[in-house]
Amino acid sequence: MNDMTRRITVAGLGAALAAIATLAAAQEFPTRPIRIIVPYAPGGIPDPITRALAPHMSQTLGQPVTVENKPGGGGVPAISELLRAPADGHLLVCADAAQWAIQPAVKPGVFDPAKDFIALGMVATSIIFVTVREDLPVKNFQELVALAKSKPGQLSYGTSGIGSLHQLFMETVKAQFGMDIVHVPFKGAAAGIAALVGGDIPIVIASNGSLAPHLKTGKVRRLLAATTNRSKSAPDVPSTADVGMTDSFPGDEGYIVRSGTPKAIVDKLANAVAKAVATPEFAKITENLYVDVTYLTPSQMEERMRIDQVRYAKAIKLAGVKPE
């Protein structure tokens, strides 16, 4: 055996041993509790749907699945923690367009969705609304536009954070209708809604699930849905198409794991997500949250992510959101 043959043989043996070790690790997975990070504070949609899925995923995987909140920064801190963790499948992130499309566009270089994480499946869609306090003297979206134009820079609106889907939606609305309204970012939807109801801000961008308690008391009023079609849970609220907009901002939620995670582990996690989404309990919880179950396989979710990256890059330019 010459030196070249020996080197090739050793290299081949090393690769084979590495493959065997990876397969063994995947077969043993999970070896400890699995953590899911929600990049928002409790009170919004991502938190309760993740907590609804966790026990069912635990049953499938045979290990506890815990949920942790790491709000702020449009999800960048949550993604940063994911990328610092070992690529062994024991840490997931509940993600949306803010993480897979918006933040990479407004903060170039912070991370690359195509290279840094892998989709495990999309689970739900929640619609966000332009919502006002009951005492704001407007009954519909057109009256809000007129009020904003009569008081440039005097009105403010709250969102779940800078670079969030909520901000991008409202900034696009402002750009199209020539409204000068000040953005006030909060660490999560619940804080923004509390500020709205408490009289600190007159407008908030939030989902039905977050708004539900205050809708029942009549303390808030929805004026515009961020989707092309009207929401089934709020058929009386105009859609973007109804007011002449061509943009749509659905609040899709899915799960991701760090790139480099062995395929066998990714498949186990994706299977656990799919089984959890299919349970009657999850359907009931999403219904109570006014959220649609929208399951997409990992490959379908990755395609949605690619489409969103193009779509939101255009929306960011339209809205005038500058890269940081």
Secondary structure, DSSP 8 states (H G I E B T S, - for coil): --HHHHHHHHHHHHHHHHHHHHHHHHHH--SS-EEEEESS-TTSSHHHHHHHHHHHHHHHHTS-EEEEE--SGGGHHHHHHHHHS-SSSSEEEEE-HIIIIIHHHHSTTS--HHHHEEEEEEEEEE-EEEEEETTSS-SSHHHHHHHHHHSTTTEEEEESSTT-HHHHHHHHHHHHHT--EEEEE-SSHHHHHHHHHTTS-SEEEEEHHHHHHHHHHT-EEEEEESSSS--TT-TTS--TGGGT------EEEEEEEETT--HHHHHHHHHHHHHHHTSHHHHHHHHHTT-EEEEE-HHHHHHHHHHHHHHHHHHHHHHT----
